Amino acid sequence: MVTLSLGLPNFGSWIGPDWRGLLDVARAAEDAGVDRVVVTDHVVMGRDTSAYTWGRFPTAPDGPWLEPLSCLTAIAAVTSTVRLATGILIAPLRPAPLLAKTVATVDVLSNGRVDLGVGVGWQRAEYDAMGLDFTARGRLLDDTIGACRALWSQLPASYSSASVTFDDVCCVPQPLQRPLPVWFAGTLNDRNVRRITTFGDGWIPIMGATLDDIRTGAARLRAATARPIDVQAPVRPVRSADGTVDLAATVAAVPELVDAGVTNIYVHVAAVADGPAQAAETLAQLVRELQAALR
């Protein structure tokens, strides 16, 4: 089954001056039949964003950026069916026991709707601010999620790694979902394949990944494990001559993505709707066009 994820801007100016508008858009997404809403993460931002290699960084370093798990908690309170995802959360920036507790709490309060998308981020300043070694970020990610998995599944839990160690501790409540889905972002090098097949349930390809990258990566992951692994891919907005987004043309590439092994289609709301006031109508049409493209 192919699902639809909608990126929500928990940063920048698209929502407008009242951040509670984010909750209205999340409700509109649920009403339209969107499967997941997704928020993303930065804890602090250094002024130098030149290491961001995917174009112009979407906001100034001193722009507002809401904490994603807090956003999902608020969205959980005003929705009942749409899944709640991070895409991505920079997991190594949070102490593993605290992250495990926070995510489990959101999962319990949302009646089991959390999908935790994680990665290592790209800016050294965030790691420096937390007193962490940026060059060890891959290992820190492994240790963090390994520790969370232990705390989510064992009572009491014990875990030992280079950066996270605890013994005979209880972290309650545990998530309602067994297991709680974890999606890893990034290029599929050997380490990330091992990480996803050991700890993960889904893969979020790096920004700019080509169709061939996704096809090859999906096949590689599914050859490496018998467990089902979800694969996400974005669709880019296609604009008409008058500059408006053509939703039918935007989703026309979806069948090819599905043929490549993609199970989850990602669209950012700011790419298809001019503002929150247009979101409800636009999202309803987007879902209809996607359903038509998949028939």
C-alpha positions in Angstrom: 0.0 0.0 0.0 1.3 3.5 -0.9 0.8 6.2 1.7 1.0 10.0 1.6 3.2 12.0 3.9 2.7 15.8 4.2 5.5 18.0 5.4 4.4 20.7 7.7 6.5 23.9 8.1 7.4 24.1 11.9 9.9 26.8 10.9 9.9 29.9 8.8 7.0 32.2 7.9 4.5 30.1 5.9 2.1 29.5 8.8 2.0 33.2 9.6 2.2 35.0 13.0 0.1 32.5 14.9 1.8 29.1 15.2 -1.5 27.5 16.2 -2.3 27.6 12.5 0.0 24.5 12.2 -2.7 22.6 14.1 -5.4 23.8 11.7 -3.3 22.5 8.7 -2.8 19.2 10.5 -6.5 18.8 11.0 -7.1 19.7 7.3 -4.6 17.0 6.3 -6.4 14.4 8.4 -9.8 15.4 7.0 -8.4 15.2 3.4 -7.1 11.7 3.9 -3.4 12.3 4.2 -1.7 9.4 6.0 1.1 11.2 7.9 2.1 14.7 8.8 5.8 15.3 9.2 7.8 18.0 11.0 11.6 18.4 11.0 14.3 19.4 13.4 17.0 21.9 14.3 17.8 22.5 18.0 20.1 25.5 17.5 21.5 27.0 14.3 25.0 28.5 13.7 25.2 31.5 11.5 27.2 29.7 8.8 24.8 27.5 6.8 27.3 26.9 3.9 27.5 23.2 4.8 23.9 22.8 3.7 24.5 21.4 0.2 21.0 21.1 -1.1 20.5 24.7 -2.2 19.6 27.8 -0.2 18.8 27.0 3.5 15.0 27.6 3.9 15.3 30.1 6.8 17.7 32.5 8.4 19.7 31.1 11.3 17.8 33.3 13.7 14.4 32.3 12.3 11.9 30.5 14.5 12.0 26.7 14.5 9.6 24.8 16.7 10.7 21.6 18.5 9.2 18.7 16.5 8.2 16.3 19.3 6.4 19.2 21.0 4.6 20.0 17.8 3.5 16.4 17.3 2.2 16.3 20.9 0.0 19.3 20.1 -1.1 17.8 16.8 -2.0 14.6 18.5 -4.4 16.4 20.8 -6.4 17.8 17.9 -6.4 14.7 15.5 -7.3 11.1 15.9 -6.1 9.1 12.8 -3.3 10.8 10.9 0.2 9.4 11.8 2.7 11.7 13.4 6.2 11.7 12.0 9.6 13.4 12.2 11.5 13.7 9.0 14.0 14.0 10.4 14.8 14.3 14.1 18.5 14.8 14.8 18.5 12.0 17.4 22.1 12.2 18.7 21.4 15.8 20.0 19.1 14.3 22.7 20.1 12.0 25.6 18.9 8.5 24.7 16.8 7.9 27.9 15.1 11.3 27.6 14.4 10.7 23.9 13.0 7.3 24.6 10.7 8.7 27.3 9.5 11.6 25.2 8.8 9.5 22.1 7.0 6.8 24.1 4.9 9.5 25.8 3.8 11.0 22.5 3.0 7.5 21.2 0.9 6.7 24.2 -1.0 10.0 24.1 -1.6 9.7 20.4 -2.9 6.1 20.7 0.1 4.6 18.8 0.6 7.0 15.9 4.3 8.0 16.0 6.8 7.3 13.2 10.3 8.4 14.3 12.4 9.5 11.4 16.0 10.1 12.4 19.3 11.2 11.0 22.6 12.9 12.0 22.0 16.4 10.6 24.6 18.4 8.8 25.8 21.4 11.0 28.7 21.1 13.3 27.5 24.0 15.4 24.6 22.0 16.8 26.9 19.3 18.1 29.3 21.8 19.5 26.5 23.5 21.4 25.6 20.1 23.0 29.2 19.2 23.8 29.1 16.4 21.3 31.7 15.2 18.7 30.4 16.0 15.2 32.8 13.5 13.7 31.3 10.7 15.7 27.7 11.5 14.8 27.1 8.2 13.0 28.1 6.2 16.0 26.1 8.5 18.3 23.0 7.8 16.2 23.5 4.0 16.4 24.0 4.2 20.2 21.0 6.5 20.7 18.6 4.4 18.7 20.0 1.1 20.1 19.4 2.5 23.6 15.9 3.6 22.8 15.1 0.2 21.4 16.2 -1.4 24.6 14.2 1.0 26.8 11.1 0.5 24.6 11.2 -3.2 24.8 12.8 -4.4 28.1 11.6 -4.0 31.7 14.1 -3.5 33.2 16.4 -2.4 30.4 20.2 -2.6 30.1 22.4 -1.3 27.3 26.1 -0.7 26.8 27.9 1.2 24.1 30.7 3.7 23.7 28.4 6.7 24.4 25.3 5.3 26.2 25.3 2.9 29.1 22.7 2.0 31.7 21.8 -1.1 33.6 18.6 -2.4 35.2 16.5 0.7 34.7 12.8 1.1 33.8 11.5 3.6 31.3 7.7 3.6 31.6 5.4 4.0 29.7 6.7 2.1 26.8 5.3 2.8 23.4 2.0 1.3 22.4 3.4 0.2 19.1 5.6 -2.9 19.2 7.9 -2.0 17.7 7.6 1.7 17.2 8.6 2.5 13.6 11.9 4.1 13.1 12.9 5.5 9.7 16.6 6.4 8.9 17.6 9.1 6.5 20.7 9.2 4.4 22.8 7.7 1.6 22.8 3.9 1.6 26.5 3.2 2.4 27.3 0.0 4.1 26.9 1.5 7.6 23.5 2.9 6.8 22.3 -0.4 5.3 23.4 -2.2 8.5 21.7 0.5 10.7 18.4 0.3 8.8 18.2 -3.4 8.7 19.2 -3.7 12.4 17.1 -0.9 14.0 14.9 0.4 11.3 11.6 0.1 9.5 12.0 2.7 6.8 14.5 4.6 4.6 14.3 8.3 3.8 16.7 8.8 0.9 19.0 11.8 1.0 17.7 15.0 -0.7 18.6 14.9 -4.4 18.5 11.1 -4.7 17.6 10.1 -8.2 15.1 7.6 -9.3 17.9 5.1 -10.0 19.4 5.8 -6.5 16.0 5.0 -4.9 15.4 1.9 -7.0 18.8 0.5 -6.3 18.6 1.3 -2.6 15.2 -0.2 -2.1 16.3 -3.4 -3.8 19.5 -3.5 -1.7 17.6 -3.0 1.6 15.1 -5.7 0.8 17.8 -8.1 -0.2 19.5 -7.5 3.1 16.6 -8.4 5.4 13.4 -10.4 5.4 11.6 -7.7 7.3 9.5 -5.2 5.3 11.3 -1.9 4.8 9.3 1.2 3.8 10.9 3.6 1.3 10.0 7.3 1.0 10.4 9.6 -2.0 9.4 13.2 -2.6 7.4 14.5 -5.5 8.3 17.9 -6.9 5.6 20.4 -7.7 4.9 20.9 -11.4 3.6 24.4 -12.3 1.3 25.5 -15.0 2.1 28.4 -17.3 0.4 30.8 -15.0 2.6 29.7 -12.1 0.0 27.7 -10.2 0.8 24.1 -9.1 -0.7 21.5 -11.4 -1.5 18.7 -8.8 -2.3 16.1 -11.5 1.0 16.7 -13.2 2.8 16.8 -9.8 1.7 13.2 -8.9 2.0 11.8 -12.4 5.4 10.5 -11.6 4.1 8.5 -8.6 3.5 5.2 -10.4 7.2 5.2 -11.6 8.3 5.7 -8.0 6.1 2.9 -6.8 7.6 0.7 -9.5 11.0 1.6 -8.1 10.0 0.3 -4.6 8.7 3.4 -3.0 5.9 2.9 -0.4 5.5 6.4 0.9 5.1 9.6 -1.2 6.2 12.9 0.4 4.8 16.3 -0.4 5.5 19.5 1.5 2.4 21.6 2.0 4.3 24.9 1.3 5.2 23.6 -2.1 1.6 23.1 -3.2 -0.4 25.6 -1.2 0.2 29.3 -1.1 -0.7 29.6 2.5 -2.7 28.0 5.4 -6.0 29.4 4.0 -5.6 27.4 0.8 -4.4 24.2 2.5 -7.7 22.4 3.1 -8.9 22.7 -0.5 -5.5 21.9 -2.0 -4.9 18.9 0.2 -8.3 17.4 -0.6 -7.5 17.8 -4.3 -4.0 16.4 -3.8 -5.4 13.2 -2.3 -7.9 12.8 -5.1 -5.2 13.2 -7.8 -2.9 10.8 -6.0 -5.7 8.2 -5.8 -6.4 8.7 -9.5 -2.7 8.3 -10.4 -2.5 5.0 -8.5 -5.5 3.4 -10.1 
